[in-house]
Amino acid sequence: MCCQSSISQMKTQGKGKIINISSVAAFTGGGNFIHYVTSKGGILSFTRGLAAEVGRYGICVNSIAPV
């Protein structure tokens, strides 16, 4: 929802940066916390899709994955 509310202003400006926070767990997986791993993997996919969608407006979308 934060991305959605910010993108219209960024489009008007012709630039912007969005940083999503994921986790290294999205890459490594792990037992007993599949709900967490799945949600962090979803953030990575969301970031890729959003970057493809809004990149033409000068909006850069990245994700960081702390340990």
SULLINCOR-V953724 format. One record per run of one state. SS is the DSSP state (@ for helix, = for strand, . for the rest). FROM is the first residue (numbers start at 1). TO is the last residue. If there is no record, write none. Layout:
<<SS	FROM	TO> <SS	FROM	TO>>
//
This chain:
<<.	1	1> <@	2	13> <.	14	15> <=	16	21> <.	22	24> <@	25	28> <.	29	33> <@	34	57> <.	58	58> <=	59	64> <.	65	67>>
//
